[in-house]
Amino acid sequence: MGQISISSFVLCVTLFLIARHEAEISLPVILMITVGVSMISILLSLAIGPFAFLVALVILTLAIRRFCYVSRPKAIAVTGVYAANNILLASGTILLRKA
């Protein structure tokens, strides 16, 4: 639950910074998008393995465009920051478990 909370916060801040005048930034909507994409990513990882992350990023881009009313280039930029956040969180978790 902690990673979803952090990811939701990062998504809100990123939407505010990139698409401040265009996006509808509502925490419940962002939280539902984050939880939905996380659940889809988990289910897809059981079926297609490591490619699930790429599919989840495409779904995230479409969800941001649909529910936050953001243009395609800005949605792709927000998704890129979200992907970097998830990679850093996963790397940090792995490093902390080894220590």
N, C-alpha and C positions, 0 to 999 in steps of 0.2 A: 504494500500500500504506500510505502514511503516513496518509491520510485515513481509511482503514478502521480502522487502529489507534487513532487519536484518537476516532473515532466509537464504537468498541467500549468504550474507556475511559470515555467520557462516558455511554454506555448503562449500564455497570456502576455508576458513581457515582450516576446518576439513579435506577436501580432500588434501590440501597442507601438513598438519601435518601427516596424516596417510598414504597417498599414493603418496607422493611427486615424486617418481621416476617412478611411474606406471600410474598415472592418467593424463588425458588431462584436465587441469584446464583452462577453458575458461569462462569468466563471462557471455557472452550471452547464452551459453549452460546451465550453472548453473541457470541462471535466468529463462530460459524456462522450465527447470525441476521443479524448485520451483513453478512457476506459474501453470504449468500443474498439479502437485500433489495437490496444494491448490484448484484448480478448481474441480478436481476429488473428493477430500475430501468433499468439500461443497455439491456437487451433491449427493454423497453417504450418507452424513449425513441426507439428506432429506428422503432417502429410508430406510437405515438400522440403523440410529441413531448413538449411541456411538461406534459401531464397525467399523465405517468408518475410524477412525484413524488407526486402525490396518491394514485395507486393504490398506490405503494410504501409510503406512510404507513398505508394501510388494511391492507396485508399485514403491515407491522411490528406494528401493534396486535394483529392476530390471532396472529402468531407469539409475541409476548410473553405473551399470554394462554395460549397452548397450551403453550409450552415452559418458561416461567418461573412459571406458576401464579399469575398476578396477576389481580385483579378488573378489570372493564371500565373503571371510572373512573380507576383508577391506571394502567392500560395506556395510556389516552388521554393522561393527564398526562405519562407517560414519553415517549410518541411526540411530544408537543408540544415537549418539551425537545430531543429528538433532531432534530426538524425545524429548530428554531432553530439548533442546532449545525451542521447541514449547510448552512443558508443562510449563516451567518457564515463557515464555512470556504470556501465557494464565493466569497463576496464578497471575503474576504481574498486568495484566490488570484488573482482578477481584478485587484485593486488592486496586488498585488505584481508582476504581469506588466506592468502599465502603467508602473510606476516604473522 
